[in-house]
Amino acid sequence: MTRTTLLTIIAATATAACVRTGGPPFSYAVPSPANAVYQVDDSMSIEIDAPTGGMAITGAGSVTMALAFQADRDGLVYVEGTVEAFEGFMTNPMMGTRTADLDDVSGNLAVFISRQGVEEIALVPVLSGPVAQMSSFPAMAFLLFPRMPGGDVDTGATWVDTMTASTDADEWSTSSTTISTYTVVGDTLVDGRTLVHIAVATEITTETEADQGGMSITQNTAGSADGFFLWDPERGLVVQAEYERDVEGTMSAGNMGTMGMAVTGPTRLRLAG
């Protein structure tokens, strides 16, 4: 289960001119049309300082997610997401290359959002098999609906959100805490449409336990996942986002003991329809 643990919005460094005058606020509602399709691509490189020398694990996942919105109780919006396509792989020098596709994905995304963002996550799609560690499903709701101030803000305004997420799958489980600071950079023109550029600076800590080929593996990492997203204030949705992770930590794997590790790689999201 995934949940937001801190909903505090901090208004800061307001300037004289609003980003949009008379336009829709920086908040979520049922969009028009009441559906959307997102493409989410996530890739990861894990460098491990093993006793026998350096070892690299690489992987990627590509998700097409269709969303349907409807008004719900207490002013919330219910969003149901269906995974329309998935492809993923993970290459490990000890186990070779493993792949996954839509047949390895079960369940839908079900989330309730307020004007500010995620309030409750009822369901999360689950990716089974050894490629599950490369899945972006545990954080999908927060990628699609990053925290917003819920009203008009000025250029330079900032707000902060803290989230916790956890997933328990067949062969692995993970829990993470992220603290994200959002800053309104200003308007940008993309394909003739005025969007708002919002920078994101995120601190993230993650704990993971996995069983791969009978070997028990634990990982503890901490670092950053900084980037930006482009907000469409007319439709009230994120149009594009990109984040770059840069974390370090340790991994313990059976008789190999505890090793240093570093994890890098981008996550990219775009509104495809």
C-alpha positions in Angstrom: 0.0 0.0 0.0 1.2 3.5 -0.8 0.1 6.6 1.0 1.0 10.3 1.3 2.2 11.0 4.8 2.7 14.8 4.7 0.3 17.1 2.9 1.8 20.4 4.0 2.1 22.9 1.2 4.6 25.7 1.8 4.0 29.0 0.0 7.3 30.8 -0.4 9.2 33.4 -2.4 6.1 34.8 -4.1 6.8 37.4 -6.9 4.6 40.2 -8.3 3.4 38.5 -11.5 1.3 35.3 -11.6 2.3 32.6 -14.1 -1.2 32.7 -15.6 -3.7 35.5 -15.1 -7.3 34.4 -15.0 -6.4 30.8 -16.0 -7.3 27.6 -14.2 -5.5 27.1 -10.9 -2.7 24.6 -10.2 -5.0 21.9 -9.1 -6.5 18.6 -10.2 -10.1 18.0 -11.2 -11.9 15.7 -13.7 -10.3 16.8 -17.0 -12.0 17.2 -20.3 -12.0 14.7 -21.9 -12.2 12.5 -18.8 -9.5 10.1 -19.9 -5.8 10.2 -20.8 -3.0 7.9 -21.9 0.5 8.1 -20.5 3.8 6.6 -21.7 6.3 6.0 -18.8 9.8 4.8 -19.6 12.2 4.0 -16.8 15.8 2.8 -17.1 18.3 1.9 -14.4 22.0 1.1 -14.1 23.3 -0.5 -10.9 27.1 -0.5 -10.3 28.2 -2.9 -7.6 31.6 -3.0 -5.9 31.8 -6.8 -5.6 34.7 -8.7 -4.0 35.6 -10.2 -7.3 35.5 -6.8 -9.1 33.0 -4.3 -10.4 29.6 -5.7 -11.6 26.9 -3.9 -13.5 23.2 -4.7 -13.6 21.1 -2.8 -16.2 17.4 -2.8 -16.8 14.4 -0.9 -18.2 10.7 -0.9 -18.3 8.2 0.8 -20.7 4.6 1.2 -19.7 1.5 2.5 -21.5 -1.2 3.4 -19.0 -4.7 4.5 -19.9 -6.5 6.6 -17.3 -10.3 7.1 -16.7 -11.4 9.9 -14.4 -14.7 10.4 -12.5 -16.0 12.6 -9.7 -16.2 10.8 -6.4 -17.0 11.4 -2.7 -16.0 14.4 -0.7 -14.8 16.3 -3.7 -12.2 13.7 -4.6 -11.6 12.4 -8.2 -11.4 8.6 -8.7 -8.8 7.6 -11.3 -8.6 4.0 -12.7 -5.5 3.1 -14.7 -5.3 0.2 -17.1 -1.9 -1.1 -18.3 -2.3 -1.3 -22.1 1.3 -2.3 -22.9 4.5 -3.3 -21.0 8.0 -4.3 -21.9 10.9 -4.7 -19.6 14.3 -6.4 -19.1 17.0 -6.9 -16.6 20.6 -8.0 -17.4 22.6 -9.5 -14.6 26.1 -11.0 -15.2 25.2 -13.8 -12.7 21.8 -14.7 -14.2 21.9 -13.4 -17.8 19.1 -11.3 -19.3 15.5 -11.7 -18.2 12.5 -10.1 -20.0 8.9 -9.3 -19.1 5.8 -8.3 -21.0 2.2 -7.5 -20.5 1.5 -11.2 -19.5 3.6 -10.6 -16.4 1.5 -7.6 -15.2 -1.6 -8.1 -13.1 -4.1 -5.6 -11.7 -5.0 -2.0 -12.3 -4.1 1.3 -10.8 -6.9 2.8 -8.6 -6.2 6.1 -6.9 -8.2 8.9 -5.3 -6.9 12.4 -5.9 -7.8 15.8 -4.4 -7.2 19.2 -5.8 -3.6 18.9 -4.6 -2.8 15.3 -5.6 -2.8 11.7 -4.4 -4.9 11.1 -1.2 -5.4 7.3 -1.3 -4.1 4.5 -3.5 -6.4 1.5 -3.5 -4.7 -0.7 -6.1 -1.3 -0.8 -7.8 -0.4 -3.0 -10.8 2.0 -5.8 -9.9 4.9 -7.0 -12.1 5.9 -10.6 -11.3 9.2 -12.3 -11.9 12.9 -11.3 -11.6 12.3 -8.1 -13.7 10.0 -6.7 -11.0 12.7 -4.7 -9.4 12.7 -2.5 -12.6 9.0 -1.8 -12.2 7.8 1.9 -11.9 4.4 0.7 -10.7 4.9 1.4 -7.0 5.6 5.1 -7.7 3.2 5.4 -10.7 0.5 7.4 -9.0 3.0 10.0 -7.8 4.6 10.3 -11.2 1.2 10.9 -12.8 -0.1 13.2 -10.1 2.8 15.1 -8.5 1.8 17.3 -5.6 0.2 20.7 -6.6 -0.6 23.8 -4.5 -4.3 23.5 -5.2 -4.7 27.1 -6.4 -3.0 29.9 -8.2 0.7 30.5 -7.4 3.3 32.9 -8.6 6.6 32.4 -10.4 9.2 31.3 -7.9 6.7 29.8 -5.5 7.7 26.5 -3.8 6.0 23.8 -1.9 7.1 20.5 -0.2 5.7 17.0 -0.1 6.9 13.9 1.8 5.7 10.5 0.6 6.2 6.9 1.6 5.6 3.9 -0.7 5.9 0.2 -0.2 5.3 -2.9 -2.3 5.4 -6.6 -1.5 5.6 -8.8 -4.5 6.3 -12.6 -4.9 10.1 -12.3 -5.1 10.8 -8.9 -3.8 9.6 -6.1 -1.5 10.6 -2.5 -1.2 9.8 0.6 0.9 10.9 4.2 0.2 10.5 7.7 1.5 10.8 10.7 -0.8 10.9 14.4 0.1 10.2 16.6 -2.9 10.5 20.4 -3.2 8.6 21.9 -6.2 9.5 25.3 -7.6 7.6 27.2 -10.3 10.1 28.2 -13.0 7.7 29.9 -15.4 5.8 29.5 -18.7 7.1 27.6 -21.6 5.7 27.2 -25.1 5.5 23.7 -26.5 3.9 23.0 -29.9 2.0 26.2 -29.6 0.6 25.5 -26.2 1.5 27.4 -23.0 2.7 25.0 -20.3 4.2 25.7 -16.9 7.7 24.4 -16.1 8.0 23.2 -12.5 11.4 22.1 -11.2 11.5 19.2 -8.7 14.3 18.4 -6.2 13.8 15.1 -4.4 15.7 13.3 -1.6 14.9 9.5 -1.6 15.8 6.6 0.7 14.9 3.0 -0.3 15.1 -0.4 1.4 14.7 -3.5 -0.8 14.6 -7.3 -0.1 14.6 -9.8 -2.9 15.1 -13.5 -3.6 16.8 -14.1 -6.9 17.6 -17.7 -7.9 17.5 -18.7 -4.2 19.9 -16.0 -3.1 18.6 -13.5 -0.5 19.5 -9.9 -1.4 19.0 -6.7 0.6 19.6 -3.2 -0.6 19.7 0.1 1.2 20.2 3.3 -0.8 19.9 7.1 -0.4 20.3 9.9 -2.8 18.4 12.2 -5.2 15.9 12.0 -8.0 15.8 15.6 -9.5 14.1 16.8 -12.6 11.0 18.7 -13.8 7.5 18.4 -15.1 5.5 20.5 -17.6 1.9 21.3 -16.4 -1.0 22.1 -18.7 -3.2 24.4 -16.6 -6.1 24.2 -19.1 -6.4 20.5 -19.0 -5.1 20.1 -15.5 -2.6 17.4 -16.2 1.1 16.8 -16.4 2.2 16.8 -20.1 5.8 15.8 -19.7 8.2 14.9 -16.9 11.8 13.8 -16.5 13.7 12.8 -13.4 17.3 11.5 -13.0 18.1 9.3 -10.1 21.5 9.3 -8.4 21.7 7.2 -5.3 24.3 5.2 -3.4 24.2 2.6 -0.7 24.9 -1.0 0.1 23.8 -4.5 -1.1 24.1 -7.7 0.9 23.9 -10.9 -1.2 24.3 -14.3 0.4 28.0 -15.4 0.8 29.2 -12.4 -1.1 28.8 -10.2 2.0 28.0 -6.5 1.9 29.1 -4.4 -1.1 28.8 -0.8 -2.1 26.4 0.1 -4.9 25.4 3.1 -7.0 22.1 3.5 -8.9 21.6 5.9 -11.8 19.2 6.3 -14.7 16.3 8.5 -15.9 12.5 8.2 -15.6 10.5 9.9 -18.4 6.8 10.4 -18.7 4.7 12.0 -21.4 1.0 12.5 -22.1 0.4 10.4 -25.2 -3.3 11.0 -25.6 
